[in-house]
Amino acid sequence: MMGARTVMQEALFYSFSLEDHVPQSHLLRAADRFVDLSGIREKLRPFYSETGRPRSIPSS
């Protein structure tokens, strides 16, 4: 039997925007124009599973 919710579900999640937390004048914003990270996913591909995240509970 399920009881009444004692915790508001919204409290379990949060919204975070990097744009809102990095000031417009921050050095990283200026460097971002000159750094090309487009190939990073391909270089890191060998370190990730082809089937996604492993399950924490084995299926039966």
PDB file of N, CA, C, O and CB in Angstrom:
ATOM      1  N   MET A   1       0.839  -1.170   0.000  1.00  0.00           N
ATOM      2  CA  MET A   1       0.000   0.000   0.000  1.00  0.00           C
ATOM      3  C   MET A   1       0.890   1.242   0.000  1.00  0.00           C
ATOM      4  O   MET A   1       1.851   1.343   0.763  1.00  0.00           O
ATOM      5  CB  MET A   1      -0.958  -0.007   1.214  1.00  0.00           C
ATOM      6  N   MET A   2       0.549   2.158  -0.857  1.00  0.00           N
ATOM      7  CA  MET A   2       1.331   3.390  -0.943  1.00  0.00           C
ATOM      8  C   MET A   2       0.712   4.463  -0.070  1.00  0.00           C
ATOM      9  O   MET A   2      -0.501   4.670  -0.089  1.00  0.00           O
ATOM     10  CB  MET A   2       1.428   3.877  -2.397  1.00  0.00           C
ATOM     11  N   GLY A   3       1.543   5.137   0.689  1.00  0.00           N
ATOM     12  CA  GLY A   3       1.062   6.222   1.541  1.00  0.00           C
ATOM     13  C   GLY A   3       1.157   7.555   0.822  1.00  0.00           C
ATOM     14  O   GLY A   3       1.523   7.626  -0.351  1.00  0.00           O
ATOM     15  N   ALA A   4       0.830   8.575   1.528  1.00  0.00           N
ATOM     16  CA  ALA A   4       0.910   9.922   0.966  1.00  0.00           C
ATOM     17  C   ALA A   4       2.364  10.324   0.798  1.00  0.00           C
ATOM     18  O   ALA A   4       3.231   9.908   1.567  1.00  0.00           O
ATOM     19  CB  ALA A   4       0.169  10.938   1.860  1.00  0.00           C
ATOM     20  N   ARG A   5       2.616  11.126  -0.203  1.00  0.00           N
ATOM     21  CA  ARG A   5       3.974  11.635  -0.417  1.00  0.00           C
ATOM     22  C   ARG A   5       4.339  12.580   0.709  1.00  0.00           C
ATOM     23  O   ARG A   5       3.589  13.498   1.040  1.00  0.00           O
ATOM     24  CB  ARG A   5       4.097  12.349  -1.788  1.00  0.00           C
ATOM     25  N   THR A   6       5.502  12.342   1.290  1.00  0.00           N
ATOM     26  CA  THR A   6       5.940  13.230   2.362  1.00  0.00           C
ATOM     27  C   THR A   6       6.977  14.230   1.875  1.00  0.00           C
ATOM     28  O   THR A   6       7.271  15.203   2.569  1.00  0.00           O
ATOM     29  CB  THR A   6       6.505  12.423   3.515  1.00  0.00           C
ATOM     30  N   VAL A   7       7.534  14.004   0.695  1.00  0.00           N
ATOM     31  CA  VAL A   7       8.531  14.903   0.126  1.00  0.00           C
ATOM     32  C   VAL A   7       8.025  15.354  -1.240  1.00  0.00           C
ATOM     33  O   VAL A   7       7.599  14.539  -2.058  1.00  0.00           O
ATOM     34  CB  VAL A   7       9.938  14.208   0.014  1.00  0.00           C
ATOM     35  N   MET A   8       8.077  16.633  -1.467  1.00  0.00           N
ATOM     36  CA  MET A   8       7.676  17.139  -2.774  1.00  0.00           C
ATOM     37  C   MET A   8       8.670  16.653  -3.819  1.00  0.00           C
ATOM     38  O   MET A   8       9.881  16.780  -3.634  1.00  0.00           O
ATOM     39  CB  MET A   8       7.589  18.691  -2.771  1.00  0.00           C
ATOM     40  N   GLN A   9       8.171  16.105  -4.902  1.00  0.00           N
ATOM     41  CA  GLN A   9       9.040  15.529  -5.915  1.00  0.00           C
ATOM     42  C   GLN A   9       9.950  16.578  -6.544  1.00  0.00           C
ATOM     43  O   GLN A   9      11.066  16.254  -6.949  1.00  0.00           O
ATOM     44  CB  GLN A   9       8.210  14.853  -6.987  1.00  0.00           C
ATOM     45  N   GLU A  10       9.506  17.804  -6.634  1.00  0.00           N
ATOM     46  CA  GLU A  10      10.328  18.859  -7.220  1.00  0.00           C
ATOM     47  C   GLU A  10      11.636  19.040  -6.455  1.00  0.00           C
ATOM     48  O   GLU A  10      12.644  19.448  -7.032  1.00  0.00           O
ATOM     49  CB  GLU A  10       9.556  20.173  -7.250  1.00  0.00           C
ATOM     50  N   ALA A  11      11.623  18.737  -5.160  1.00  0.00           N
ATOM     51  CA  ALA A  11      12.824  18.901  -4.347  1.00  0.00           C
ATOM     52  C   ALA A  11      13.903  17.885  -4.709  1.00  0.00           C
ATOM     53  O   ALA A  11      15.062  18.055  -4.332  1.00  0.00           O
ATOM     54  CB  ALA A  11      12.476  18.779  -2.875  1.00  0.00           C
ATOM     55  N   LEU A  12      13.534  16.837  -5.433  1.00  0.00           N
ATOM     56  CA  LEU A  12      14.501  15.802  -5.802  1.00  0.00           C
ATOM     57  C   LEU A  12      15.299  16.185  -7.041  1.00  0.00           C
ATOM     58  O   LEU A  12      16.325  15.569  -7.329  1.00  0.00           O
ATOM     59  CB  LEU A  12      13.790  14.480  -6.037  1.00  0.00           C
ATOM     60  N   PHE A  13      14.851  17.172  -7.763  1.00  0.00           N
ATOM     61  CA  PHE A  13      15.493  17.579  -9.005  1.00  0.00           C
ATOM     62  C   PHE A  13      15.892  19.046  -8.917  1.00  0.00           C
ATOM     63  O   PHE A  13      15.326  19.809  -8.134  1.00  0.00           O
ATOM     64  CB  PHE A  13      14.560  17.339 -10.214  1.00  0.00           C
ATOM     65  N   TYR A  14      16.854  19.423  -9.711  1.00  0.00           N
ATOM     66  CA  TYR A  14      17.226  20.825  -9.761  1.00  0.00           C
ATOM     67  C   TYR A  14      17.563  21.193 -11.191  1.00  0.00           C
ATOM     68  O   TYR A  14      17.900  20.340 -12.013  1.00  0.00           O
ATOM     69  CB  TYR A  14      18.415  21.122  -8.820  1.00  0.00           C
ATOM     70  N   SER A  15      17.466  22.447 -11.462  1.00  0.00           N
ATOM     71  CA  SER A  15      17.779  22.960 -12.790  1.00  0.00           C
ATOM     72  C   SER A  15      19.078  23.750 -12.684  1.00  0.00           C
ATOM     73  O   SER A  15      19.218  24.618 -11.822  1.00  0.00           O
ATOM     74  CB  SER A  15      16.612  23.849 -13.356  1.00  0.00           C
ATOM     75  N   PHE A  16      20.006  23.450 -13.548  1.00  0.00           N
ATOM     76  CA  PHE A  16      21.297  24.133 -13.514  1.00  0.00           C
ATOM     77  C   PHE A  16      21.678  24.537 -14.924  1.00  0.00           C
ATOM     78  O   PHE A  16      21.681  23.716 -15.841  1.00  0.00           O
ATOM     79  CB  PHE A  16      22.393  23.234 -12.886  1.00  0.00           C
ATOM     80  N   SER A  17      21.992  25.782 -15.083  1.00  0.00           N
ATOM     81  CA  SER A  17      22.426  26.287 -16.378  1.00  0.00           C
ATOM     82  C   SER A  17      23.825  26.872 -16.230  1.00  0.00           C
ATOM     83  O   SER A  17      24.036  27.818 -15.472  1.00  0.00           O
ATOM     84  CB  SER A  17      21.431  27.351 -16.929  1.00  0.00           C
ATOM     85  N   LEU A  18      24.760  26.310 -16.949  1.00  0.00           N
ATOM     86  CA  LEU A  18      26.126  26.810 -16.906  1.00  0.00           C
ATOM     87  C   LEU A  18      26.175  28.263 -17.375  1.00  0.00           C
ATOM     88  O   LEU A  18      26.962  29.061 -16.865  1.00  0.00           O
ATOM     89  CB  LEU A  18      27.050  25.933 -17.771  1.00  0.00           C
ATOM     90  N   GLU A  19      25.345  28.596 -18.332  1.00  0.00           N
ATOM     91  CA  GLU A  19      25.281  29.969 -18.831  1.00  0.00           C
ATOM     92  C   GLU A  19      24.945  30.959 -17.720  1.00  0.00           C
ATOM     93  O   GLU A  19      25.430  32.091 -17.717  1.00  0.00           O
ATOM     94  CB  GLU A  19      24.248  30.074 -19.947  1.00  0.00           C
ATOM     95  N   ASP A  20      24.118  30.527 -16.786  1.00  0.00           N
ATOM     96  CA  ASP A  20      23.726  31.409 -15.684  1.00  0.00           C
ATOM     97  C   ASP A  20      24.813  31.548 -14.620  1.00  0.00           C
ATOM     98  O   ASP A  20      24.766  32.480 -13.817  1.00  0.00           O
ATOM     99  CB  ASP A  20      22.458  30.893 -15.044  1.00  0.00           C
ATOM    100  N   HIS A  21      25.776  30.653 -14.599  1.00  0.00           N
ATOM    101  CA  HIS A  21      26.767  30.639 -13.526  1.00  0.00           C
ATOM    102  C   HIS A  21      28.169  31.097 -13.939  1.00  0.00           C
ATOM    103  O   HIS A  21      29.018  31.346 -13.083  1.00  0.00           O
ATOM    104  CB  HIS A  21      26.854  29.267 -12.969  1.00  0.00           C
ATOM    105  N   VAL A  22      28.409  31.207 -15.230  1.00  0.00           N
ATOM    106  CA  VAL A  22      29.712  31.687 -15.693  1.00  0.00           C
ATOM    107  C   VAL A  22      29.534  33.127 -16.169  1.00  0.00           C
ATOM    108  O   VAL A  22      28.834  33.370 -17.151  1.00  0.00           O
ATOM    109  CB  VAL A  22      30.294  30.773 -16.841  1.00  0.00           C
ATOM    110  N   PRO A  23      30.159  34.079 -15.484  1.00  0.00           N
ATOM    111  CA  PRO A  23      30.004  35.487 -15.861  1.00  0.00           C
ATOM    112  C   PRO A  23      30.445  35.737 -17.315  1.00  0.00           C
ATOM    113  O   PRO A  23      31.349  35.075 -17.824  1.00  0.00           O
ATOM    114  CB  PRO A  23      30.815  36.380 -14.904  1.00  0.00           C
ATOM    115  N   GLN A  24      29.803  36.685 -17.954  1.00  0.00           N
ATOM    116  CA  GLN A  24      30.134  37.022 -19.343  1.00  0.00           C
ATOM    117  C   GLN A  24      31.594  37.431 -19.489  1.00  0.00           C
ATOM    118  O   GLN A  24      32.182  37.221 -20.551  1.00  0.00           O
ATOM    119  CB  GLN A  24      29.231  38.145 -19.845  1.00  0.00           C
ATOM    120  N   SER A  25      32.187  38.001 -18.464  1.00  0.00           N
ATOM    121  CA  SER A  25      33.571  38.473 -18.539  1.00  0.00           C
ATOM    122  C   SER A  25      34.595  37.399 -18.146  1.00  0.00           C
ATOM    123  O   SER A  25      35.790  37.692 -18.090  1.00  0.00           O
ATOM    124  CB  SER A  25      33.742  39.684 -17.647  1.00  0.00           C
ATOM    125  N   HIS A  26      34.156  36.169 -17.873  1.00  0.00           N
ATOM    126  CA  HIS A  26      35.065  35.109 -17.423  1.00  0.00           C
ATOM    127  C   HIS A  26      36.017  34.701 -18.548  1.00  0.00           C
ATOM    128  O   HIS A  26      35.626  34.649 -19.714  1.00  0.00           O
ATOM    129  CB  HIS A  26      34.265  33.883 -16.931  1.00  0.00           C
ATOM    130  N   LEU A  27      37.263  34.413 -18.189  1.00  0.00           N
ATOM    131  CA  LEU A  27      38.296  34.036 -19.157  1.00  0.00           C
ATOM    132  C   LEU A  27      37.894  32.819 -19.998  1.00  0.00           C
ATOM    133  O   LEU A  27      38.246  32.752 -21.176  1.00  0.00           O
ATOM    134  CB  LEU A  27      39.602  33.747 -18.431  1.00  0.00           C
ATOM    135  N   LEU A  28      37.177  31.874 -19.431  1.00  0.00           N
ATOM    136  CA  LEU A  28      36.779  30.680 -20.183  1.00  0.00           C
ATOM    137  C   LEU A  28      35.874  31.011 -21.365  1.00  0.00           C
ATOM    138  O   LEU A  28      35.913  30.320 -22.383  1.00  0.00           O
ATOM    139  CB  LEU A  28      36.075  29.701 -19.266  1.00  0.00           C
ATOM    140  N   ARG A  29      35.073  32.043 -21.245  1.00  0.00           N
ATOM    141  CA  ARG A  29      34.211  32.424 -22.374  1.00  0.00           C
ATOM    142  C   ARG A  29      35.059  32.925 -23.539  1.00  0.00           C
ATOM    143  O   ARG A  29      34.736  32.655 -24.696  1.00  0.00           O
ATOM    144  CB  ARG A  29      33.193  33.513 -21.945  1.00  0.00           C
ATOM    145  N   ALA A  30      36.125  33.641 -23.255  1.00  0.00           N
ATOM    146  CA  ALA A  30      37.000  34.126 -24.317  1.00  0.00           C
ATOM    147  C   ALA A  30      37.769  32.966 -24.949  1.00  0.00           C
ATOM    148  O   ALA A  30      37.932  32.925 -26.169  1.00  0.00           O
ATOM    149  CB  ALA A  30      37.979  35.181 -23.769  1.00  0.00           C
ATOM    150  N   ALA A  31      38.241  32.027 -24.132  1.00  0.00           N
ATOM    151  CA  ALA A  31      39.015  30.889 -24.640  1.00  0.00           C
ATOM    152  C   ALA A  31      38.137  29.953 -25.460  1.00  0.00           C
ATOM    153  O   ALA A  31      38.631  29.292 -26.373  1.00  0.00           O
ATOM    154  CB  ALA A  31      39.663  30.119 -23.480  1.00  0.00           C
ATOM    155  N   ASP A  32      36.856  29.884 -25.152  1.00  0.00           N
ATOM    156  CA  ASP A  32      35.942  28.985 -25.846  1.00  0.00           C
ATOM    157  C   ASP A  32      35.913  29.243 -27.354  1.00  0.00           C
ATOM    158  O   ASP A  32      35.681  28.319 -28.134  1.00  0.00           O
ATOM    159  CB  ASP A  32      34.546  29.126 -25.273  1.00  0.00           C
ATOM    160  N   ARG A  33      36.141  30.467 -27.760  1.00  0.00           N
ATOM    161  CA  ARG A  33      36.134  30.801 -29.193  1.00  0.00           C
ATOM    162  C   ARG A  33      37.298  30.174 -29.937  1.00  0.00           C
ATOM    163  O   ARG A  33      37.227  29.987 -31.152  1.00  0.00           O
ATOM    164  CB  ARG A  33      36.168  32.305 -29.382  1.00  0.00           C
ATOM    165  N   PHE A  34      38.377  29.843 -29.220  1.00  0.00           N
ATOM    166  CA  PHE A  34      39.585  29.351 -29.871  1.00  0.00           C
ATOM    167  C   PHE A  34      39.842  27.861 -29.668  1.00  0.00           C
ATOM    168  O   PHE A  34      40.763  27.309 -30.270  1.00  0.00           O
ATOM    169  CB  PHE A  34      40.754  30.118 -29.375  1.00  0.00           C
ATOM    170  N   VAL A  35      39.057  27.213 -28.843  1.00  0.00           N
ATOM    171  CA  VAL A  35      39.264  25.804 -28.540  1.00  0.00           C
ATOM    172  C   VAL A  35      38.256  24.960 -29.315  1.00  0.00           C
ATOM    173  O   VAL A  35      37.050  25.191 -29.233  1.00  0.00           O
ATOM    174  CB  VAL A  35      39.141  25.544 -27.018  1.00  0.00           C
ATOM    175  N   ASP A  36      38.758  23.981 -30.066  1.00  0.00           N
ATOM    176  CA  ASP A  36      37.892  23.096 -30.837  1.00  0.00           C
ATOM    177  C   ASP A  36      37.834  21.734 -30.156  1.00  0.00           C
ATOM    178  O   ASP A  36      38.819  20.996 -30.157  1.00  0.00           O
ATOM    179  CB  ASP A  36      38.395  22.961 -32.300  1.00  0.00           C
ATOM    180  N   LEU A  37      36.707  21.406 -29.587  1.00  0.00           N
ATOM    181  CA  LEU A  37      36.530  20.123 -28.915  1.00  0.00           C
ATOM    182  C   LEU A  37      35.654  19.161 -29.732  1.00  0.00           C
ATOM    183  O   LEU A  37      35.150  18.174 -29.196  1.00  0.00           O
ATOM    184  CB  LEU A  37      35.915  20.342 -27.536  1.00  0.00           C
ATOM    185  N   SER A  38      35.477  19.444 -31.007  1.00  0.00           N
ATOM    186  CA  SER A  38      34.571  18.641 -31.832  1.00  0.00           C
ATOM    187  C   SER A  38      35.010  17.181 -31.959  1.00  0.00           C
ATOM    188  O   SER A  38      34.165  16.308 -32.157  1.00  0.00           O
ATOM    189  CB  SER A  38      34.461  19.251 -33.208  1.00  0.00           C
ATOM    190  N   GLY A  39      36.314  16.894 -31.850  1.00  0.00           N
ATOM    191  CA  GLY A  39      36.781  15.516 -31.997  1.00  0.00           C
ATOM    192  C   GLY A  39      36.906  14.750 -30.694  1.00  0.00           C
ATOM    193  O   GLY A  39      37.360  13.606 -30.694  1.00  0.00           O
ATOM    194  N   ILE A  40      36.513  15.358 -29.588  1.00  0.00           N
ATOM    195  CA  ILE A  40      36.737  14.734 -28.288  1.00  0.00           C
ATOM    196  C   ILE A  40      35.915  13.458 -28.102  1.00  0.00           C
ATOM    197  O   ILE A  40      36.402  12.502 -27.498  1.00  0.00           O
ATOM    198  CB  ILE A  40      36.410  15.716 -27.184  1.00  0.00           C
ATOM    199  N   ARG A  41      34.687  13.423 -28.605  1.00  0.00           N
ATOM    200  CA  ARG A  41      33.857  12.221 -28.461  1.00  0.00           C
ATOM    201  C   ARG A  41      34.513  11.019 -29.142  1.00  0.00           C
ATOM    202  O   ARG A  41      34.512   9.916 -28.595  1.00  0.00           O
ATOM    203  CB  ARG A  41      32.451  12.461 -29.052  1.00  0.00           C
ATOM    204  N   GLU A  42      35.061  11.229 -30.305  1.00  0.00           N
ATOM    205  CA  GLU A  42      35.704  10.119 -31.031  1.00  0.00           C
ATOM    206  C   GLU A  42      36.935   9.625 -30.279  1.00  0.00           C
ATOM    207  O   GLU A  42      37.168   8.418 -30.217  1.00  0.00           O
ATOM    208  CB  GLU A  42      36.099  10.559 -32.459  1.00  0.00           C
ATOM    209  N   LYS A  43      37.713  10.513 -29.716  1.00  0.00           N
ATOM    210  CA  LYS A  43      38.910  10.103 -28.972  1.00  0.00           C
ATOM    211  C   LYS A  43      38.559   9.349 -27.691  1.00  0.00           C
ATOM    212  O   LYS A  43      39.317   8.480 -27.259  1.00  0.00           O
ATOM    213  CB  LYS A  43      39.758  11.324 -28.632  1.00  0.00           C
ATOM    214  N   LEU A  44      37.422   9.671 -27.082  1.00  0.00           N
ATOM    215  CA  LEU A  44      37.019   9.019 -25.843  1.00  0.00           C
ATOM    216  C   LEU A  44      36.163   7.768 -26.062  1.00  0.00           C
ATOM    217  O   LEU A  44      35.875   7.047 -25.107  1.00  0.00           O
ATOM    218  CB  LEU A  44      36.267   9.995 -24.991  1.00  0.00           C
ATOM    219  N   ARG A  45      35.764   7.509 -27.279  1.00  0.00           N
ATOM    220  CA  ARG A  45      34.895   6.371 -27.597  1.00  0.00           C
ATOM    221  C   ARG A  45      35.397   5.045 -27.023  1.00  0.00           C
ATOM    222  O   ARG A  45      34.575   4.276 -26.525  1.00  0.00           O
ATOM    223  CB  ARG A  45      34.755   6.244 -29.093  1.00  0.00           C
ATOM    224  N   PRO A  46      36.703   4.727 -27.062  1.00  0.00           N
ATOM    225  CA  PRO A  46      37.158   3.443 -26.533  1.00  0.00           C
ATOM    226  C   PRO A  46      36.913   3.269 -25.028  1.00  0.00           C
ATOM    227  O   PRO A  46      36.934   2.145 -24.526  1.00  0.00           O
ATOM    228  CB  PRO A  46      38.623   3.282 -26.818  1.00  0.00           C
ATOM    229  N   PHE A  47      36.687   4.343 -24.326  1.00  0.00           N
ATOM    230  CA  PHE A  47      36.510   4.267 -22.881  1.00  0.00           C
ATOM    231  C   PHE A  47      35.053   4.081 -22.456  1.00  0.00           C
ATOM    232  O   PHE A  47      34.773   3.960 -21.263  1.00  0.00           O
ATOM    233  CB  PHE A  47      37.060   5.508 -22.244  1.00  0.00           C
ATOM    234  N   TYR A  48      34.134   4.058 -23.402  1.00  0.00           N
ATOM    235  CA  TYR A  48      32.716   3.919 -23.097  1.00  0.00           C
ATOM    236  C   TYR A  48      32.158   2.636 -23.696  1.00  0.00           C
ATOM    237  O   TYR A  48      32.619   2.169 -24.737  1.00  0.00           O
ATOM    238  CB  TYR A  48      31.936   5.126 -23.615  1.00  0.00           C
ATOM    239  N   SER A  49      31.176   2.085 -23.036  1.00  0.00           N
ATOM    240  CA  SER A  49      30.537   0.856 -23.486  1.00  0.00           C
ATOM    241  C   SER A  49      29.689   1.126 -24.729  1.00  0.00           C
ATOM    242  O   SER A  49      29.086   2.192 -24.854  1.00  0.00           O
ATOM    243  CB  SER A  49      29.672   0.253 -22.362  1.00  0.00           C
ATOM    244  N   GLU A  50      29.646   0.172 -25.636  1.00  0.00           N
ATOM    245  CA  GLU A  50      28.793   0.295 -26.829  1.00  0.00           C
ATOM    246  C   GLU A  50      27.329   0.092 -26.475  1.00  0.00           C
ATOM    247  O   GLU A  50      26.448   0.516 -27.223  1.00  0.00           O
ATOM    248  CB  GLU A  50      29.216  -0.718 -27.904  1.00  0.00           C
ATOM    249  N   THR A  51      27.057  -0.554 -25.340  1.00  0.00           N
ATOM    250  CA  THR A  51      25.678  -0.855 -24.962  1.00  0.00           C
ATOM    251  C   THR A  51      25.134   0.114 -23.932  1.00  0.00           C
ATOM    252  O   THR A  51      24.031  -0.099 -23.426  1.00  0.00           O
ATOM    253  CB  THR A  51      25.584  -2.257 -24.431  1.00  0.00           C
ATOM    254  N   GLY A  52      25.846   1.147 -23.607  1.00  0.00           N
ATOM    255  CA  GLY A  52      25.385   2.111 -22.624  1.00  0.00           C
ATOM    256  C   GLY A  52      25.909   1.800 -21.240  1.00  0.00           C
ATOM    257  O   GLY A  52      26.866   1.043 -21.081  1.00  0.00           O
ATOM    258  N   ARG A  53      25.277   2.387 -20.244  1.00  0.00           N
ATOM    259  CA  ARG A  53      25.719   2.195 -18.865  1.00  0.00           C
ATOM    260  C   ARG A  53      25.411   0.772 -18.412  1.00  0.00           C
ATOM    261  O   ARG A  53      24.346   0.238 -18.722  1.00  0.00           O
ATOM    262  CB  ARG A  53      25.045   3.220 -17.926  1.00  0.00           C
ATOM    263  N   PRO A  54      26.342   0.155 -17.677  1.00  0.00           N
ATOM    264  CA  PRO A  54      26.038  -1.172 -17.158  1.00  0.00           C
ATOM    265  C   PRO A  54      24.945  -1.089 -16.096  1.00  0.00           C
ATOM    266  O   PRO A  54      24.812  -0.089 -15.391  1.00  0.00           O
ATOM    267  CB  PRO A  54      27.302  -1.828 -16.579  1.00  0.00           C
ATOM    268  N   ARG A  55      24.180  -2.151 -16.003  1.00  0.00           N
ATOM    269  CA  ARG A  55      23.091  -2.184 -15.019  1.00  0.00           C
ATOM    270  C   ARG A  55      23.637  -2.423 -13.623  1.00  0.00           C
ATOM    271  O   ARG A  55      24.567  -3.208 -13.435  1.00  0.00           O
ATOM    272  CB  ARG A  55      22.067  -3.271 -15.376  1.00  0.00           C
ATOM    273  N   SER A  56      23.064  -1.751 -12.657  1.00  0.00           N
ATOM    274  CA  SER A  56      23.519  -1.953 -11.283  1.00  0.00           C
ATOM    275  C   SER A  56      22.892  -3.219 -10.687  1.00  0.00           C
ATOM    276  O   SER A  56      23.428  -3.806  -9.747  1.00  0.00           O
ATOM    277  CB  SER A  56      23.174  -0.723 -10.415  1.00  0.00           C
ATOM    278  N   ILE A  57      21.747  -3.630 -11.250  1.00  0.00           N
ATOM    279  CA  ILE A  57      21.078  -4.845 -10.791  1.00  0.00           C
ATOM    280  C   ILE A  57      20.996  -5.786 -11.982  1.00  0.00           C
ATOM    281  O   ILE A  57      20.365  -5.451 -12.984  1.00  0.00           O
ATOM    282  CB  ILE A  57      19.647  -4.541 -10.197  1.00  0.00           C
ATOM    283  N   PRO A  58      21.623  -6.961 -11.896  1.00  0.00           N
ATOM    284  CA  PRO A  58      21.580  -7.894 -13.028  1.00  0.00           C
ATOM    285  C   PRO A  58      20.150  -8.328 -13.332  1.00  0.00           C
ATOM    286  O   PRO A  58      19.353  -8.559 -12.422  1.00  0.00           O
ATOM    287  CB  PRO A  58      22.450  -9.125 -12.742  1.00  0.00           C
ATOM    288  N   SER A  59      19.837  -8.434 -14.615  1.00  0.00           N
ATOM    289  CA  SER A  59      18.497  -8.904 -14.992  1.00  0.00           C
ATOM    290  C   SER A  59      18.450 -10.421 -14.868  1.00  0.00           C
ATOM    291  O   SER A  59      19.471 -11.090 -15.026  1.00  0.00           O
ATOM    292  CB  SER A  59      18.129  -8.458 -16.444  1.00  0.00           C
ATOM    293  N   SER A  60      17.279 -10.963 -14.587  1.00  0.00           N
ATOM    294  CA  SER A  60      17.139 -12.407 -14.423  1.00  0.00           C
ATOM    295  C   SER A  60      16.572 -13.030 -15.664  1.00  0.00           C
ATOM    296  O   SER A  60      16.383 -14.246 -15.713  1.00  0.00           O
ATOM    297  CB  SER A  60      16.264 -12.736 -13.233  1.00  0.00           C
TER     298      SER A  60
END
